[in-house]
Structure formats: structure tokens, C-alpha cells
């Protein structure tokens, strides 16, 4: 929206957007290739503690959201 308000040229905007996303996805692909097996090994070893942590975080966030929106 800011690019539209500032009347930034469409071609330059889409070129910058595409270049930024391409760079981000290339970095993510590299990190996934380099560290993917280690991350999978970590989470397969600590599956249940991580699952309980995720469930507790979701419950805490839900309670916090209810309290926030009630007030």
C-alpha cells in the first residue's frame, strides 16, 4: 500500500519484491539443506517434551487472548 501511495513504479516494486523473496527462499533452502537432518534428529529425540511445550504455549496464549479481549 505504501508503494501505491508514494506512486512507486510497478515494475521496480515487483522486481524488488521478487528479488527479496528469491533471496529469502534461497537462504531458507540452504539452511534447510545444511541443518535439516540435525533439526529432524533433535525433534525426533525430544518429540514428547516439545509437543507438551507446544500444547502448553497454545493454552497459555489462548488464556492470554481471552483475558486481553475480555478487558
MILUM-281245 format. One line per field, with one value per residue: residue number from 1; residue in three letters; chain; x, y, z negated of N, C-alpha, C, O in turn. Coordinates in pm, 1 decimal. Atoms other than C-alpha are relative to their C-alpha. Example, Ala and Ser with C-alpha at 12.3 -4.5 7.8 and 13.67 -1.06 7.14 Angstrom:
2
k = (1, 2)
r = (ALA, SER)
c = (A, A)
n.x = (89.0, -82.0)
n.y = (-119.0, -119.0)
n.z = (0.0, 6.0)
ca.x = (1230.0, 1367.0)
ca.y = (-450.0, -106.0)
ca.z = (-780.0, -714.0)
c.x = (90.0, -77.0)
c.y = (120.0, 109.0)
c.z = (0.0, -73.0)
o.x = (193.6, -26.1)
o.y = (118.1, 219.8)
o.z = (-66.5, -89.9)
REM end
This chain:
71
k = (1, 2, 3, 4, 5, 6, 7, 8, 9, 10, 11, 12, 13, 14, 15, 16, 17, 18, 19, 20, 21, 22, 23, 24, 25, 26, 27, 28, 29, 30, 31, 32, 33, 34, 35, 36, 37, 38, 39, 40, 41, 42, 43, 44, 45, 46, 47, 48, 49, 50, 51, 52, 53, 54, 55, 56, 57, 58, 59, 60, 61, 62, 63, 64, 65, 66, 67, 68, 69, 70, 71)
r = (UNK, UNK, UNK, UNK, UNK, UNK, UNK, UNK, UNK, UNK, UNK, UNK, UNK, UNK, UNK, UNK, UNK, UNK, UNK, UNK, UNK, UNK, UNK, UNK, UNK, UNK, UNK, UNK, UNK, UNK, UNK, UNK, UNK, UNK, UNK, UNK, UNK, UNK, UNK, UNK, UNK, UNK, UNK, UNK, UNK, UNK, UNK, UNK, UNK, UNK, UNK, UNK, UNK, UNK, UNK, UNK, UNK, UNK, UNK, UNK, UNK, UNK, UNK, UNK, UNK, UNK, UNK, UNK, UNK, UNK, UNK)
c = (A, A, A, A, A, A, A, A, A, A, A, A, A, A, A, A, A, A, A, A, A, A, A, A, A, A, A, A, A, A, A, A, A, A, A, A, A, A, A, A, A, A, A, A, A, A, A, A, A, A, A, A, A, A, A, A, A, A, A, A, A, A, A, A, A, A, A, A, A, A, A)
n.x = (82.7, -88.3, -55.0, 105.2, 23.0, -115.0, -4.5, -123.3, 25.2, 41.2, -106.0, -105.5, 53.7, 6.8, -136.5, -55.2, 74.1, -45.4, -139.4, -1.1, 53.2, -94.0, -113.5, 45.2, 22.9, -129.8, -62.7, 73.8, -31.6, -136.6, 2.2, 68.8, -89.7, -117.5, 30.9, 127.1, -9.7, -23.7, 126.3, 89.7, -50.1, 29.7, 142.3, 41.5, -49.2, 75.7, 133.7, 103.9, -15.5, 33.5, 143.8, 61.2, -32.4, 85.8, 137.0, 4.6, -9.9, 127.3, 98.2, -34.6, 35.5, 146.1, 45.6, -39.9, 86.7, 132.4, -11.9, -21.7, 120.9, 106.7, -19.1)
n.y = (-118.2, -116.5, -21.4, -61.4, -137.2, -81.2, 9.6, 68.5, 72.2, 139.3, 92.8, -1.1, 60.3, 144.7, 50.0, 2.2, 102.6, 130.1, 20.3, 22.5, 133.0, 99.9, 5.6, 62.5, 142.8, 65.1, 15.4, 104.0, 129.1, 34.9, 38.8, 128.2, 104.3, 11.7, 37.7, 71.2, 128.8, -24.5, -46.3, 116.6, 86.7, -62.4, 7.8, 138.3, 43.0, -72.3, -16.7, -20.7, -127.4, -111.4, 1.6, -53.9, -142.7, -65.4, 0.1, -94.8, -134.8, -31.4, -22.6, -127.9, -107.2, -7.7, -64.2, -140.7, -67.8, -16.0, -106.4, -126.9, -45.4, -22.8, -132.3)
n.z = (0.0, 5.8, -133.4, -79.8, 47.3, -38.2, -145.4, -38.2, -126.2, 19.7, -40.0, 102.0, 120.9, -15.8, -10.0, 135.9, 73.0, -49.0, 41.2, 144.2, 29.4, -52.3, 92.1, 124.0, -20.8, -21.7, 131.2, 71.3, -60.6, 40.8, 140.8, 8.0, -50.8, 85.3, 137.9, 5.4, 67.5, 142.4, 60.0, 4.5, 106.6, 129.7, 31.1, 17.4, 131.3, 103.0, -55.7, 100.9, 71.4, -88.5, -20.4, 121.6, 3.8, -98.1, 51.7, 111.7, -56.6, -63.7, 106.1, 62.6, -93.7, -4.1, 123.9, -9.4, -96.5, 61.6, 100.1, -70.0, -69.2, 97.1, 58.8)
ca.x = (0.0, 283.9, 432.6, 98.1, 51.6, 402.1, 340.4, 639.8, 676.7, 510.4, 799.3, 1056.6, 830.0, 768.4, 1136.3, 1238.3, 966.3, 1074.4, 1444.0, 1377.9, 1166.1, 1414.0, 1698.4, 1496.1, 1389.4, 1744.1, 1874.5, 1596.6, 1669.5, 2039.7, 1974.3, 1728.0, 1981.1, 2268.5, 2091.1, 1776.2, 1892.6, 2018.2, 1686.2, 1490.0, 1713.6, 1668.4, 1290.2, 1263.9, 1468.9, 1270.5, 930.7, 714.2, 871.3, 838.4, 479.4, 391.1, 568.4, 372.9, 41.8, 120.8, 218.7, -104.7, -314.1, -127.4, -171.9, -541.7, -592.4, -397.3, -609.3, -933.1, -813.8, -697.0, -1021.4, -1243.4, -1089.4)
ca.y = (0.0, 235.3, 180.7, 270.4, 579.0, 700.0, 624.5, 392.8, 239.3, -101.3, -267.2, -158.1, -262.7, -611.3, -651.4, -560.6, -785.4, -1079.4, -1028.5, -1009.4, -1322.9, -1511.8, -1420.6, -1521.5, -1855.0, -1931.2, -1870.2, -2085.5, -2365.2, -2352.9, -2364.3, -2649.4, -2844.4, -2772.7, -2826.8, -3021.9, -3363.2, -3221.3, -3047.8, -3362.7, -3566.6, -3317.7, -3312.2, -3688.9, -3731.4, -3471.3, -3528.9, -3555.2, -3269.0, -3040.4, -3149.4, -3076.2, -2739.9, -2650.6, -2750.5, -2552.9, -2249.4, -2268.5, -2295.9, -2004.4, -1792.4, -1879.2, -1782.0, -1462.0, -1376.7, -1437.1, -1213.8, -944.9, -934.2, -955.0, -635.8)
ca.z = (0.0, -80.1, 265.0, 421.5, 207.4, 288.2, 659.5, 680.0, 1029.7, 1055.8, 1239.5, 981.3, 696.5, 834.0, 921.5, 565.0, 422.3, 639.0, 562.9, 189.4, 185.0, 403.8, 168.8, -137.6, 9.6, 125.4, -226.8, -374.5, -125.8, -208.4, -583.2, -536.4, -334.1, -573.2, -905.7, -815.2, -934.6, -1264.7, -1330.2, -1241.0, -1472.1, -1755.5, -1727.9, -1688.3, -2006.4, -2206.2, -2043.5, -2355.0, -2554.7, -2252.4, -2196.5, -2559.6, -2537.2, -2222.9, -2381.2, -2698.3, -2490.1, -2290.9, -2607.5, -2767.2, -2453.6, -2443.4, -2806.5, -2749.2, -2444.0, -2636.8, -2921.6, -2678.9, -2481.4, -2790.7, -2927.0)
c.x = (87.3, 59.8, -103.7, -25.0, 113.0, 22.8, 134.4, -28.2, -24.8, 112.0, 110.3, -47.1, -1.6, 138.0, 64.3, -67.9, 47.8, 142.7, 9.2, -50.1, 94.5, 118.6, -40.1, -18.6, 128.9, 72.0, -70.6, 30.3, 140.1, 2.6, -70.6, 87.4, 116.2, -33.9, -126.4, 5.2, 23.9, -127.9, -98.2, 43.5, -30.8, -146.5, -48.6, 45.8, -82.1, -143.9, -103.7, 21.1, -35.7, -150.2, -71.1, 26.2, -87.9, -144.0, -13.9, 7.4, -131.8, -108.2, 25.8, -37.8, -151.5, -56.8, 35.4, -87.5, -138.8, 4.6, 14.4, -129.2, -119.3, 11.8, -11.5)
c.y = (124.8, 30.0, 65.9, 144.2, 91.7, -1.3, -55.5, -79.7, -148.9, -98.1, -6.5, -66.9, -152.1, -62.3, -9.8, -108.1, -139.5, -28.7, -28.8, -137.6, -109.2, -14.7, -71.7, -150.1, -75.0, -21.7, -109.3, -138.3, -44.7, -46.8, -134.1, -114.4, -23.6, -58.2, -83.6, -130.1, 16.8, 43.1, -116.4, -95.4, 54.3, -17.7, -143.6, -53.0, 61.5, 24.7, 34.3, 126.4, 121.2, 7.7, 58.9, 150.3, 78.3, 7.5, 99.8, 144.0, 41.8, 27.6, 134.0, 116.8, 16.8, 67.8, 148.1, 78.5, 22.9, 113.0, 135.3, 52.4, 17.2, 139.7, 100.5)
c.z = (0.0, 136.4, 90.6, -38.1, 45.3, 150.8, 48.2, 127.1, -23.8, 33.1, -104.8, -128.3, 11.0, 15.4, -138.3, -83.7, 39.1, -44.0, -149.3, -37.1, 49.4, -93.8, -129.3, 16.9, 28.2, -132.7, -79.4, 56.2, -39.7, -145.0, -19.8, 46.6, -95.9, -137.5, -14.1, -77.1, -149.9, -70.2, -10.7, -110.5, -137.5, -36.1, -11.5, -136.0, -112.6, 44.6, -107.4, -82.8, 86.0, 25.8, -122.0, -12.9, 97.2, -47.8, -114.2, 50.6, 64.4, -103.9, -68.5, 89.8, 8.7, -122.7, 2.0, 95.8, -58.2, -101.9, 67.9, 61.9, -94.6, -59.0, 110.1)
o.x = (56.3, 75.4, -68.9, -45.3, 89.7, 120.6, 196.7, -134.5, 44.5, 134.1, 157.2, 29.4, 44.7, 160.0, 129.1, -1.5, 70.6, 173.5, 86.2, 9.2, 113.1, 162.5, 34.4, 25.2, 141.7, 131.3, -4.8, 43.7, 162.1, 63.6, -28.2, 85.7, 156.8, 41.3, -168.4, -82.3, -28.0, -155.1, -165.7, -40.7, -67.6, -178.9, -145.1, -18.2, -108.6, -197.8, -174.6, -76.4, -95.4, -206.1, -163.8, -60.6, -135.4, -209.3, -112.2, -60.5, -174.5, -188.3, -67.8, -92.2, -201.6, -146.9, -45.2, -121.2, -198.1, -85.6, -47.4, -160.6, -215.1, -89.2, 1.0)
o.y = (223.8, 146.3, 150.7, 229.5, 207.0, 55.9, -3.0, -140.9, -213.5, -194.7, -115.2, -137.7, -221.6, -175.1, -109.7, -178.0, -223.9, -140.3, -115.5, -204.7, -210.4, -126.4, -155.8, -228.3, -191.3, -127.5, -191.5, -234.0, -162.5, -149.1, -215.4, -222.7, -137.9, -139.8, -111.8, -156.5, -60.8, -0.1, -131.6, -148.9, -20.6, -58.6, -169.3, -141.1, -4.6, 133.1, 134.2, 197.7, 217.0, 116.8, 138.5, 225.1, 186.9, 110.5, 173.7, 231.7, 156.4, 119.5, 209.5, 216.6, 128.9, 151.0, 232.3, 193.7, 128.8, 196.6, 233.0, 170.8, 86.2, 204.0, 220.5)
o.z = (66.2, 173.7, 172.8, 48.3, 81.8, 198.9, 140.4, 137.1, -102.4, -40.0, -138.6, -193.8, -79.5, -28.7, -169.7, -160.3, -47.6, -85.9, -190.8, -121.5, -18.1, -121.4, -179.5, -67.5, -9.9, -154.2, -143.0, -20.1, -68.1, -176.0, -101.9, -11.9, -117.2, -190.8, -126.4, -159.5, -230.1, -182.2, -112.6, -182.5, -227.9, -147.6, -83.5, -193.4, -213.0, 22.2, -95.4, -106.2, 36.8, 36.8, -108.0, -57.9, 64.2, -31.3, -120.1, -2.8, 49.9, -86.6, -94.8, 42.5, 17.7, -111.9, -37.5, 68.4, -37.5, -104.9, 25.3, 49.3, -59.9, -87.5, 85.8)
REM end
